[in-house]
């Protein structure tokens, strides 16, 4: 992944696994490395992006926001599916994902398996279209094992003696 070949091929990555397994950490590291190499990157918590898209649509600045996202070669959508979207938000996010297809890479971090993306998007057909794009032009990376955050917090309570 650190070669960033997936960005050159405009492939998507889905980092899937339970909370605390390092998905955001790895996505952030890839974004930092891409930026270091001069690759334009946009990083969003997915729910915040949906709110920004809705606000931009209401204010008439949606095209400007979409153009900004479109300048990136790598878009990172963190915590995808943690908060369900209404239909309008789902359609706006679909527009970002659809516009990116085969043009730029998207890294999704999520704890939601593909079969439940319909509940996130409030529309099974929309979710199926997104999953189809991601599955056919991307890779799923499973994050398992123990929670790193849980281990660290448990260690805080231990004495060094």
Contact map, one row per residue, 1 for C-alpha under 8 A:
11111100000000000000000000000100000000000000000000000000000000000000000000000000000000000000000000000000000000000000000000000000000000000000000000000000000000000
11111000000000000000000000000100100000000000000000000000000000000000000000000000000000000000000000000000000000000000000000000000000000000000000000000000000000000
11111000000000000000000000000000000000000000000000000000000000000000000000000000000000000000000000000000000000000000000000000000000000000000000000000000000000000
11111111000000000000000000000100010000000000000000000000000000000000000000000000000000000000000000000000000000000000000000000000000000000000000000000000000000000
11111111100000000000000000000000000000000000000000000000000000000000000000000000000000000000000000000000000000000000000000000000000000000000000000000000000000000
10011111111100000000000000000000000000000000000000000000000000000000000000000000000000000000000000000000100000000000000000000000000000000000000000000000000000000
00011111111100000000000000000000000000000000000000000000000000000000000011000000000000000000000000000001100000000000000000000000000000000000000000000000000000000
00011111111000000000000000000000000000000000000000000000000000000000000000000000000000000000000000000000000000000000000000000000000000000000000000000000000000000
00001111111000000000000000000000000000000000000000000000000000000000000000000000000000000000000000000100100000000000000000000000000000000000000000000000000000000
00000111111100000000000000000000000000000000000000000000000000000000000010000000000000000000000000001111110000000000000000000000000000000000000000000000000000000
00000111111110000000000000000000000000000000000000000000000000000000000000000000000000000000000000000101110000000000000000000000000000001110000000000000000000000
00000110011111000000000000000000000000000000000000000000000000000000000000000000000000000000000000000000111100000000000000000000000001001110000000000000000000000
00000000001111100000000000000000000000000000000000000000000000000000000000000000000000000000000000000000111100000000000000000000000001000111100000000000000000000
00000000000111110000000000000000000000000000000000000000000000000000000000000000000000000000000000000000001111000000000000000000000000000111100000000000000000000
00000000000011111000001000000000000000000000000000000000000000000000000000000000000000000000000000000000001111000000000000000000000000000001111000000000000000000
00000000000001111100001000000000000000000000000000000000000000000000000000000000000000000000000000000000000011111000000000000000000000000001111000000000000000000
00000000000000111110101000000000000000000000000000000000000000000000000000000000000000000000000000000000000001110000000000000000000000000000011100000000000000000
00000000000000011111100000000000000000000000000000000000000000000000000000000000000000000000000000000000000000100000000000000000000000000000001100100000000000000
00000000000000001111100000000000000000000000000000000000000000000000000000000000000000000000000000000000000000100000000000000000000000000000000000100000000000000
00000000000000000111111000000000000000000000000000000000000000000000000000000000000000000000000000000000000000000000000000000000000000000000000000111100000000000
00000000000000001111111000000000000000000000000000000000000000000000000000000000000000000000000000000000000000000000000000000000000000000000001111111000000000000
00000000000000000001111111000000000000000000000000000000000000000000000000000000000000000000000000000000000000000000000000000000000000000000001000010000000000000
00000000000000111001111111100000000000000000000000000000000000000000000000000000000000000000000000000000000011000000000000000000000000000000001000000000000000000
00000000000000000000011111110000000000000000000000000000000000000000000000000110000000000000000000000000000010000000000000000000000000000000000000000000000000000
00000000000000000000011111111000000000000000000000000000000000000000000000000000000000000000000000000000000000000000000000000000000000000000000000000000000000000
00000000000000000000011111111100000000000000000000000000000000000000000000000000000000000000000000000000000000000000000000000000000000000000000000000000000000000
00000000000000000000001111111110000000000000000000000000000000000000000000010000000000000000000000000000001010000000000000000000000000000000000000000000000000000
00000000000000000000000111111111000000000000000000000000000000000000000000000000000000000000000000000000000000000000000000000000000000000000000000000000000000000
00000000000000000000000011111111100000000000000000000000000000000000000000000000000000000000000000000000000000000000000000000000000000000000000000000000000000000
11010000000000000000000001111111110000000000000000000000000000000000000000000000000000000000000000000000000000000000000000000000000000000000000000000000000000000
00000000000000000000000000111111111000001010000000000000000000000000000001010000000000000000000000000000000000000000000000000000000000000000000000000000000000000
00000000000000000000000000011111111100000000000000000000000000000000000000000000000000000000000000000000000000000000000000000000000000000000000000000000000000000
01000000000000000000000000001111111110000000000000000000000000000000000000000000000000000000000000000000000000000000000000000000000000000000000000000000000000000
00010000000000000000000000000111111111111000000000000000000000000000000001000000000000000000000000000000000000000000000000000000000000000000000000000000000000000
00000000000000000000000000000011111111111000000000000000000000000000000000000000000000000000000000000000000000000000000000000000000000000000000000000000000000000
00000000000000000000000000000001111111100000000000000000000000000000000000000000000000000000000000000000000000000000000000000000000000000000000000000000000000000
00000000000000000000000000000000111111100000000000000000000000000000000000000000000000000000000000000000000000000000000000000000000000000000000000000000000000000
00000000000000000000000000000000011111110000000000000000000000000000000000000000000000000000000000000000000000000000000000000000000000000000000000000000000000000
00000000000000000000000000000000011111111000000000000000000000000000000111000000000000000000000000000000000000000000000000000000000000000000000000000000000000000
00000000000000000000000000000000011001111100000000000000000000000000001111000000000000000000000000000000000000000000000000000000000000000000000000000000000000000
00000000000000000000000000000010011000111110000000000000000000000000000111110000000000000000000000000000000000000000000000000000000000000000000000000000000000000
00000000000000000000000000000000000000011111000000000000000000000000100101110000000000000000000000000000000000000000000000000000000000000000000000000000000000000
00000000000000000000000000000010000000001111100000000000000000000000000000111100000000000000000000000000000000000000000000000000000000000000000000000000000000000
00000000000000000000000000000000000000000111110110000000000000000000000000111100000000000000000000000000000000000000000000000000000000000000000000000000000000000
00000000000000000000000000000000000000000011111110000000000000000000000000001111000000000000000000000000000000000000000000000000000000000000000000000000000000000
00000000000000000000000000000000000000000001111111000000000000000000000000001111100000000000000000000000000000000000000000000000000000000000000000000000000000000
00000000000000000000000000000000000000000000111111100000000000000000000000000011011010000000000000000000000000000000000000000000000000000000000000000000000000000
00000000000000000000000000000000000000000001111111110000000000000000000000000000000000000000000000000000000000000000000000000000000000000000000000000000000000000
00000000000000000000000000000000000000000001111111111000000000000000000000000000000000000000100000000000000000000000000000000000000000000000000000000000000000000
00000000000000000000000000000000000000000000011111111100000000000000000000000000000010001101100000000000000000000000000000000000000000000000000000000000000000000
00000000000000000000000000000000000000000000001111111110000000000000000000000000000000001000000000000000000000000000000000000000000000000000000000000000000000000
00000000000000000000000000000000000000000000000111111111000000000000000000000000000000000000000000000000000000000000000000000000000000000000000000000000000000000
00000000000000000000000000000000000000000000000011111111100001001000000000000000000000001001100000000000000000000000000000000000000000000000000000000000000000000
00000000000000000000000000000000000000000000000001111111110000000000000000000000000000011001000000000000000000000000000000000000000000000000000000000000000000000
00000000000000000000000000000000000000000000000000111111111000000000000000000000000000000000000000000000000000000000000000000000000000000000000000000000000000000
00000000000000000000000000000000000000000000000000011111111111001000000000000000000000000000000000000000000000000000000000000000000000000000000000000000000000000
00000000000000000000000000000000000000000000000000001111111111000000000000000000000000000000000000000000000000000000000000000000000000000000000000000000000000000
00000000000000000000000000000000000000000000000000000111111110000000000000000000000000000000000000000000000000000000000000000000000000000000000000000000000000000
00000000000000000000000000000000000000000000000000000011111111000000000000000000000000000000000000000000000000000000000000000000000000000000000000000000000000000
00000000000000000000000000000000000000000000000000000001111111100000000000000000000000000000000000000000000000000000000000000000000000000000000000000000000000000
00000000000000000000000000000000000000000000000000000001111111111000000000000000000000000000000000000000000000000000000000000000000000000000000000000000000000000
00000000000000000000000000000000000000000000000000001001101111111100000000000000000000000000000000000000000000000000000000000000000000000000000000000000000000000
00000000000000000000000000000000000000000000000000000000000111111110000000000000000000000000000000000000000000000000000000000000000000000000000000000000000000000
00000000000000000000000000000000000000000000000000000000000011111111000000000000000000000000000000000000000000000000000000000000000000000000000000000000000000000
00000000000000000000000000000000000000000000000000001001000011111111100000000000000000000000000000000000000000000000000000000000000000000000000000000000000000000
00000000000000000000000000000000000000000000000000000000000001111111110000000000000000000000000100000000000000000000000000000000000000000000000000000000000000000
00000000000000000000000000000000000000000000000000000000000000111111111000000000000000000000000000000000000000000000000000000000000000000000000000000000000000000
00000000000000000000000000000000000000000000000000000000000000011111111100000000000000000000000000000000000000000000000000000000000000000000000000000000000000000
00000000000000000000000000000000000000000100000000000000000000001111111100100000000000000000000100000000000000000000000000000000000000000000000000000000000000000
00000000000000000000000000000000000000000000000000000000000000000111111110000000000000000000000000110000000000000000000000000000000000000000000000000000000000000
00000000000000000000000000000000000000010000000000000000000000000011111110000000000000000000000000000000000000000000000000000000000000000000000000000000000000000
00000000000000000000000000000000000000111100000000000000000000000001111111100000000000000000000000000001000000000000000000000000000000000000000000000000000000000
00000010010000000000000000000000000000111000000000000000000000000000011111100000000000000000000000000011100000000000000000000000000000000000000000000000000000000
00000010000000000000000000000010010000111100000000000000000000000000000111110000000000000000000000000001111000000000000000000000000000000000000000000000000000000
00000000000000000000000000000000000000001111000000000000000000000000100111111000000000000000000000000001111000000000000000000000000000000000000000000000000000000
00000000000000000000000000100010000000001111000000000000000000000000000001111100000000000000000000000000011110000000000000000000000000000000000000000000000000000
00000000000000000000000000000000000000000011110000000000000000000000000000111111000000000000000000000000011110000000000000000000000000000000000000000000000000000
00000000000000000000000100000000000000000011110000000000000000000000000000011111000000000000000000000000001111000000000000000000000000000000000000000000000000000
00000000000000000000000100000000000000000000111000000000000000000000000000001111110000000000000000000000000111100000000000000000000000000000000000000000000000000
00000000000000000000000000000000000000000000111000000000000000000000000000001111111000000000000000000000000111110000000000000000000000000000000000000000000000000
00000000000000000000000000000000000000000000010000000000000000000000000000000011111100000000000000000000000001110000100100000000000000000000000000000000000000000
00000000000000000000000000000000000000000000001000000000000000000000000000000011111100000000000000000000000001110000000000000000000000000000000000000000000000000
00000000000000000000000000000000000000000000001000000000000000000000000000000001111110000000000000000000000000000000000100000000000000000000000000000000000000000
00000000000000000000000000000000000000000000000000000000000000000000000000000000111111000000000000000000000000000000001111000000000000000000000000000000000000000
00000000000000000000000000000000000000000000001001000000000000000000000000000000001111111100000000000000000000000000000111000000000000000000000000000000000000000
00000000000000000000000000000000000000000000000000000000000000000000000000000000000111111100000000000000000000000000000011000000000000000000000000000000000000000
00000000000000000000000000000000000000000000000000000000000000000000000000000000000011111110000000000000000000000000000011100000000000000000000000000000000000000
00000000000000000000000000000000000000000000000000000100000000000000000000000000000011111111000000000000000000000000000000000000000000000000000000000000000000000
00000000000000000000000000000000000000000000000001101100000000000000000000000000000011111111100000000000000000000000000000000000000000000000000000000000000000000
00000000000000000000000000000000000000000000000001000000000000000000000000000000000011111111110000000000000000000000000011000000000000000000000000000000000000000
00000000000000000000000000000000000000000000000000000000000000000000000000000000000000111111111000000000000000000000000000000100000000000000000000000000000000000
00000000000000000000000000000000000000000000000001001100000000000000000000000000000000011111111100000000000000000000000000000000000000000000000000000000000000000
00000000000000000000000000000000000000000000000011001000000000000000000000000000000000001111111110000000000000000000000000000000000000000000000000000000000000000
00000000000000000000000000000000000000000000000000000000000000000000000000000000000000000111111111000000000000000000000000000100010000000000000000000000000000000
00000000000000000000000000000000000000000000000000000000000000000000000000000000000000000011111111100000000000000000000000000000000000000000000000000000000000000
00000000000000000000000000000000000000000000000000000000000000000100100000000000000000000001111111110000000000000000000000000000000000000000000000000000000000000
00000000000000000000000000000000000000000000000000000000000000000000000000000000000000000000111111111000010000000000000000000000010000000000000000000000000000000
00000000000000000000000000000000000000000000000000000000000000000000000000000000000000000000011111111000000000000000000000000000010000000000000000000000000000000
00000000000000000000000000000000000000000000000000000000000000000000010000000000000000000000001111111010000000000000000000000000000000000000000000000000000000000
00000000000000000000000000000000000000000000000000000000000000000000010000000000000000000000000111111111110000000000000000000000000000000000000000000000000000000
00000000010000000000000000000000000000000000000000000000000000000000000000000000000000000000000011111111100000000000000000000000000010000000000000000000000000000
00000000111000000000000000000000000000000000000000000000000000000000000000000000000000000000000000011111100000000000000000000000000000001000000000000000000000000
00000000010000000000000000000000000000000000000000000000000000000000000010000000000000000000000000111111100000000000000000000000000000000000000000000000000000000
00000010011000000000000000000000000000000000000000000000000000000000000111100000000000000000000000011111110000000000000000000000000000000000000000000000000000000
00000110111110000000000000000000000000000000000000000000000000000000000011100000000000000000000000011111111000000000000000000000000000000000000000000000000000000
00000000011110000000000000000000000000000000000000000000000000000000000001111000000000000000000010010001111100000000000000000000000000000000000000000000000000000
00000000000111100000000000100000000000000000000000000000000000000000000001111100000000000000000000000000111110000000000000000000000000000000000000000000000000000
00000000000111100000000000000000000000000000000000000000000000000000000000011111000000000000000000000000011111000000000000000000000000000000000000000000000000000
00000000000001110000001100100000000000000000000000000000000000000000000000011111000000000000000000000000001111100000000000000000000000000000000000000000000000000
00000000000001111000001000000000000000000000000000000000000000000000000000000111110000000000000000000000000111111000000000000000000000000000000000000000000000000
00000000000000011110000000000000000000000000000000000000000000000000000000000011110000000000000000000000000011111000000000000000000000000000000000000000000000000
00000000000000011000000000000000000000000000000000000000000000000000000000000001110000000000000000000000000001111101100000000000000000000000000000000000000000000
00000000000000010000000000000000000000000000000000000000000000000000000000000000000000000000000000000000000001111111100000000000000000000000000000000000000000000
00000000000000000000000000000000000000000000000000000000000000000000000000000000000000000000000000000000000000011111100000000000001000000000000000000000000000000
00000000000000000000000000000000000000000000000000000000000000000000000000000000000000000000000000000000000000001111110000000000000000000000000000000000000000000
00000000000000000000000000000000000000000000000000000000000000000000000000000000000000000000000000000000000000011111111100000000000000000000000000000000000000000
00000000000000000000000000000000000000000000000000000000000000000000000000000000100000000000000000000000000000011111111110010011001000000000000000000000000000000
00000000000000000000000000000000000000000000000000000000000000000000000000000000000000000000000000000000000000000011111111111111000000000000000000000000000000000
00000000000000000000000000000000000000000000000000000000000000000000000000000000000100000000000000000000000000000001111111110000000000000000000000000000000000000
00000000000000000000000000000000000000000000000000000000000000000000000000000000101110000000000000000000000000000001111111100000000000000000000000000000000000000
00000000000000000000000000000000000000000000000000000000000000000000000000000000000111100100000000000000000000000000111111110110000000000000000000000000000000000
00000000000000000000000000000000000000000000000000000000000000000000000000000000000111100100000000000000000000000000011111110000000000000000000000000000000000000
00000000000000000000000000000000000000000000000000000000000000000000000000000000000000100000000000000000000000000000011111111110000000000000000000000000000000000
00000000000000000000000000000000000000000000000000000000000000000000000000000000000000000000000000000000000000000000111011111111000000000000000000000000000000000
00000000000000000000000000000000000000000000000000000000000000000000000000000000000000000000000000000000000000000000010000111111100000000000000000000000000000000
00000000000000000000000000000000000000000000000000000000000000000000000000000000000000000010010000000000000000000000010010111111110000000000000000000000000000000
00000000000000000000000000000000000000000000000000000000000000000000000000000000000000000000000000000000000000000000110010111111111000000000000000000000000000000
00000000000000000000000000000000000000000000000000000000000000000000000000000000000000000000000000000000000000000000110000011111111100000000000000000000000000000
00000000000000000000000000000000000000000000000000000000000000000000000000000000000000000000000000000000000000000000000000001111111110000000000000000000000000000
00000000000000000000000000000000000000000000000000000000000000000000000000000000000000000000010011000000000000000000000000000111111111000000000000000000000000000
00000000000000000000000000000000000000000000000000000000000000000000000000000000000000000000000000000000000000000100100000000011111111100000000000000000000000000
00000000000000000000000000000000000000000000000000000000000000000000000000000000000000000000000000000000000000000000000000000001111111110000000000000000000000000
00000000000000000000000000000000000000000000000000000000000000000000000000000000000000000000000000001000000000000000000000000000111111111100000000000000000000000
00000000000110000000000000000000000000000000000000000000000000000000000000000000000000000000000000000000000000000000000000000000011111111110000000000000000000000
00000000000000000000000000000000000000000000000000000000000000000000000000000000000000000000000000000000000000000000000000000000001111111111000000000000000000000
00000000000000000000000000000000000000000000000000000000000000000000000000000000000000000000000000000000000000000000000000000000000111111100000000000000000000000
00000000001100000000000000000000000000000000000000000000000000000000000000000000000000000000000000000100000000000000000000000000000011111110000000000000000000000
00000000001111000000000000000000000000000000000000000000000000000000000000000000000000000000000000000000000000000000000000000000000011111111000000000000000000000
00000000001111000000000000000000000000000000000000000000000000000000000000000000000000000000000000000000000000000000000000000000000001101111100000000000000000000
00000000000011110000000000000000000000000000000000000000000000000000000000000000000000000000000000000000000000000000000000000000000000100111110000000000000000000
00000000000011110000000000000000000000000000000000000000000000000000000000000000000000000000000000000000000000000000000000000000000000000011111000000000000000000
00000000000000111000000000000000000000000000000000000000000000000000000000000000000000000000000000000000000000000000000000000000000000000001111100000000000000000
00000000000000111100111000000000000000000000000000000000000000000000000000000000000000000000000000000000000000000000000000000000000000000000111110000000000000000
00000000000000001100100000000000000000000000000000000000000000000000000000000000000000000000000000000000000000000000000000000000000000000000011111000000000000000
00000000000000000000100000000000000000000000000000000000000000000000000000000000000000000000000000000000000000000000000000000000000000000000001111100000000000000
00000000000000000000100000000000000000000000000000000000000000000000000000000000000000000000000000000000000000000000000000000000000000000000000111110110000000000
00000000000000000111100000000000000000000000000000000000000000000000000000000000000000000000000000000000000000000000000000000000000000000000000011111110000000000
00000000000000000001110000000000000000000000000000000000000000000000000000000000000000000000000000000000000000000000000000000000000000000000000001111111000000000
00000000000000000001100000000000000000000000000000000000000000000000000000000000000000000000000000000000000000000000000000000000000000000000000000111111100000000
00000000000000000001000000000000000000000000000000000000000000000000000000000000000000000000000000000000000000000000000000000000000000000000000001111111110000000
00000000000000000000000000000000000000000000000000000000000000000000000000000000000000000000000000000000000000000000000000000000000000000000000001111111111000000
00000000000000000000000000000000000000000000000000000000000000000000000000000000000000000000000000000000000000000000000000000000000000000000000000011111111100000
00000000000000000000000000000000000000000000000000000000000000000000000000000000000000000000000000000000000000000000000000000000000000000000000000001111111110000
00000000000000000000000000000000000000000000000000000000000000000000000000000000000000000000000000000000000000000000000000000000000000000000000000000111111111000
00000000000000000000000000000000000000000000000000000000000000000000000000000000000000000000000000000000000000000000000000000000000000000000000000000011111111000
00000000000000000000000000000000000000000000000000000000000000000000000000000000000000000000000000000000000000000000000000000000000000000000000000000001111111100
00000000000000000000000000000000000000000000000000000000000000000000000000000000000000000000000000000000000000000000000000000000000000000000000000000000111111100
00000000000000000000000000000000000000000000000000000000000000000000000000000000000000000000000000000000000000000000000000000000000000000000000000000000011111110
00000000000000000000000000000000000000000000000000000000000000000000000000000000000000000000000000000000000000000000000000000000000000000000000000000000000111111
00000000000000000000000000000000000000000000000000000000000000000000000000000000000000000000000000000000000000000000000000000000000000000000000000000000000001111
00000000000000000000000000000000000000000000000000000000000000000000000000000000000000000000000000000000000000000000000000000000000000000000000000000000000000111
